[in-house]
Amino acid sequence: MLSAAQLLVACGSPPAPGLPPPGRPKVLASFTVVADMAREVACGQLEVASITRPGAEIHGYEITPSDLRRAQGARLVLENGLGLDRWTHRFTAGLGAVPRVVVSRGVETLPIRDGTSAHAVNPHAWMSPRMARTYVANIREAFIALDPPRASTYRRCAADYLARIDSLDRELATRLASIPPAQRLLVSCEGAFSYLTRDYGLEEAWLWPVNGEREVTPQRMQRLITTVRNRRVPAVFCESTVDARAQQRVARESGARFGGLFYVDSLSLPGGPAPSYLALMRRNVDTLINGLRAGTPPASGSGPDPAP
């Protein structure tokens, strides 16, 4: 397999050192959620692009020649960090001395819990609007360092965006408080909701800790089926970037319904249900509340077939 540097040479020569790219400075984000946050802070003053495209699986992403062609002339790379997007190190190796900024720096991290122990760090901190504030602050400071003459613009746009994130936080807190105590268990394919459940007083259960470790063992499957059945959870869910069939089996065997898909690691296309970070968070809460609102399933029995 060619290295990132070899692929970049194959795609064309990078700009001469010290010469800025034509037009607005180019900023790359490792995935679409971070790119959306960055565009909000940039207010059109920077060219912001996501390395991965909508719908892509970002855990262990494989860099392509077209990614590197689009990256030429980049002045800054924004990474989530927390072990999520280590592949960006290979990517930036082919771009020369381009600064990388970890936008999660300073968040209050949570461990990944597998039911018996805690290990590693859960990388999905953006799933908490409260932690997203740290992302926005780090992006703002990175843009000021990159483009000092427009510092006031980045501060103003970041402040406006943070106000909307604060409004979202209050909205989600109010809506999620309406879920009855007996139904406050969020069941997903991936353990990506630890930050959200911490913030809003929910519990979580899942089939695998993170997508990079998504082996659905018989033990994990049976444990989740038993939990859903015993807790009489009305609905279970999966993420848009992974295969939902294992979770549909959980629904069938536990008596729950398959309640739909969450958006976590990727935005949808612009015309889809989650074209921005704020829309993604609202869509997930809509999906969760609508799924749980259907009522408690019977204590036993196969339950209805999951939605396709």
ZAFI-301995 format. One record per residue (C-alpha): residue in three letters; x, y negated, z negated. Coordinates in steps of 0.2 Angstrom, whole numbers, plus 2048, in hexadecimal, padded with zeros to 3 digits. Example, Ala and Ser with C-alpha at 12.3 -4.5 7.8 and 13.67 -1.06 7.14 Angstrom:
2
ALA83E8167D9
SER8448057DC
END
This chain:
308
MET800800800
LEU8077EF805
SER80A7E37F7
ALA8017D27F5
ALA8117C97FB
GLN8127D580B
LEU8007D280F
LEU8027BF80E
VAL8117BF81A
ALA8067CA826
CYS7F87BD825
GLY8037AE829
SER8107A3820
PRO80B799811
PRO80B786811
ALA81D77E80F
PRO82177C7FD
GLY81D76B7F6
LEU810767804
PRO7FE7667FE
PRO7F176F809
PRO7E7764814
GLY7D675D80D
ARG7D17617FB
PRO7DD76B7F0
LYS7D877E7F0
VAL7D47877E0
LEU7D179A7DF
ALA7C77A37D2
SER7C87B57CF
PHE7B57B87D1
THR7A57AF7D5
VAL79F7AA7C3
VAL7AF7A17C0
ALA7AF7997D1
ASP79D7927CE
MET7A378B7BD
ALA7B27837C6
ARG7A777B7D3
GLU79C7737C6
VAL7AC76B7BE
ALA7B47667CF
CYS7A575C7D5
GLY7AA75F7E7
GLN7BC7587E4
LEU7C47697E6
GLU7C27777F2
VAL7BD7857E7
ALA7BB7977ED
SER7B97A87E5
ILE7C67B67E9
THR7B87C37E8
ARG7A87C17F1
PRO7967C27EA
GLY7927D47E5
ALA7A47DA7E3
GLU7AA7E57D5
ILE7B77DB7CD
HIS7BE7E87C1
GLY7CE7EF7CA
TYR7CA7E57DA
GLU7D57E97E9
ILE7DC7DA7F2
THR7D97D9805
PRO7E27D0813
SER7D37C5815
ASP7D47C0803
LEU7E67BA805
ARG7E27B1815
ARG7D57A780C
ALA7E17A47FE
GLN7EF79B808
GLY7F2789802
ALA7EA78D7F1
ARG7F07817E3
LEU7E97897D4
VAL7E279A7CF
LEU7D579C7C1
GLU7D47AD7B8
ASN7C87B47AB
GLY7D67BD7A2
LEU7D27C9794
GLY7D77D879E
LEU7CA7D67AB
ASP7D37CF7BB
ARG7E57D57B9
TRP7E57D87CC
THR7E67C57CE
HIS7F97C77C9
ARG7FC7D17D8
PHE7F27C47E2
THR7FB7B57DC
ALA80C7BD7DF
GLY80A7BA7F1
LEU8057A87EF
GLY8167A17E8
ALA8167967D9
VAL8047937D7
PRO7FE7907C5
ARG7F279C7BE
VAL7E67977B0
VAL7DD7A37A5
VAL7CC79B7A2
SER7C77A6793
ARG7D679F789
GLY7CF79B778
VAL7BF7A5778
GLU7BA7AE768
THR7BC7C076F
LEU7B37D076B
PRO7BA7E276B
ILE7B37EF776
ARG7AA7FB76A
ASP7A780D770
GLY79C813762
THR7AA81A757
SER7B880D758
ALA7BC7FC75F
HIS7CA7F976C
ALA7D07ED779
VAL7C77DC77C
ASN7B67DB785
PRO7BA7CF794
HIS7A87CA797
ALA7A97BA78D
TRP7A07AF79A
MET7907B9795
SER78F7AD786
PRO78A79B78B
ARG79379677B
MET7A379E781
ALA7A0797792
ARG7A478678B
THR7B678C788
TYR7B779179A
VAL7B17807A0
ALA7BD777795
ASN7CC78179B
ILE7C677E7AD
ARG7C576B7AA
GLU7D676A7A3
ALA7DD7757B1
PHE7D57697BE
ILE7DC7597B5
ALA7ED7617B5
LEU7EC7657C8
ASP7E47557CD
PRO7E77477C0
PRO7E07387CB
ARG7CF7407CA
ALA7D07447B7
SER7C17397B3
THR7B67427C0
TYR7BA7537B9
ARG7B774E7A7
ARG7A67467AC
CYS7A17567B6
ALA7A67617A8
ALA79C75879C
ASP78D7587A7
TYR78F76B7A9
LEU79276E797
ALA782765793
ARG77877179E
ILE781780796
ASP77C77A785
SER76A77878B
LEU76B78A792
ASP771790781
ARG762789778
GLU756790785
LEU75D7A1784
ALA75D7A1771
THR74B79C771
ARG7467A977E
LEU7507B8777
ALA7497B4765
SER7387B976C
ILE73D7CB76E
PRO7367D675F
PRO7437DC753
ALA73F7EE757
GLN7447EB769
ARG7537E1768
LEU75F7EE770
LEU7667EA781
VAL76B7FA78A
SER7767F8799
CYS7828027A4
GLU7917F879F
GLY7957F078E
ALA7957DF795
PHE7897D6789
SER7927D6779
TYR7947C3779
LEU7827C077D
THR77B7CC770
ARG7877C5763
ASP7807B3767
TYR76E7B7767
GLY76C7C575A
LEU76A7D4765
GLU7727E5765
GLU7797EE774
ALA77C80077B
TRP78480578B
LEU78A814796
TRP79C80E797
PRO7A680078F
VAL7AC7F779E
ASN7AB7FB7B1
GLY7BE7FF7B1
GLU7BA80E7A6
ARG7A98137AD
GLU7A98267AB
VAL79882B7A5
THR79D83A79A
PRO78F846795
GLN792840783
ARG78F82E787
MET780832792
GLN77883D784
ARG77C830776
LEU773822780
ILE76482D784
THR762831772
THR76481F76C
VAL757819779
ARG74B826774
ASN74D825762
ARG74C812762
ARG73D81376E
VAL74680677A
PRO739800787
ALA7467FE795
VAL75880079A
PHE7627F67A7
CYS7727F77B2
GLU77D7EA7BA
SER77C7E57CC
THR78D7EA7D1
VAL78D7FC7CC
ASP78380C7CF
ALA77380C7C5
ARG76F81F7C7
ALA7768247B6
GLN76C8177AD
GLN75C81C7B7
ARG75F82E7B0
VAL76082779E
ALA74F81F7A2
ARG74782F7A8
GLU74E83A79A
SER74B82D78C
GLY739828790
ALA73F816794
ARG73C80C7A4
PHE74A8067AF
GLY7487F37AD
GLY7537ED7BB
LEU7647E67BE
PHE76F7D97B5
TYR77B7CD7BD
VAL78C7CD7B4
ASP79C7CE7BE
SER7957C67CE
LEU7897B97D3
SER77C7BD7E1
LEU77D7B57F2
PRO7777A37F3
GLY7657A87F7
GLY7647B67E9
PRO75E7B67D7
ALA76F7B17CF
PRO7787A57DB
SER78079B7CC
TYR78679F7BA
LEU7777967B2
ALA76B7A07BE
LEU7747B07BA
MET7717AE7A7
ARG75F7A97A9
ARG75C7B87B5
ASN7647C47A9
VAL7597BE79B
ASP7497BE7A6
THR74D7D07AB
LEU7507D5799
ILE7417CD791
ASN7367D37A0
GLY73C7E579E
LEU73A7E578B
ARG7297DD78B
ALA7217EC793
GLY71F7F4782
THR726802778
PRO727813781
PRO71F82377A
ALA72A82B76D
SER72C83A778
GLY72A83F78A
SER73383C79B
GLY72B82B79D
PRO7288237AE
ASP7348247BD
PRO7418167BD
ALA73F8097CB
PRO74A80C7DA
END
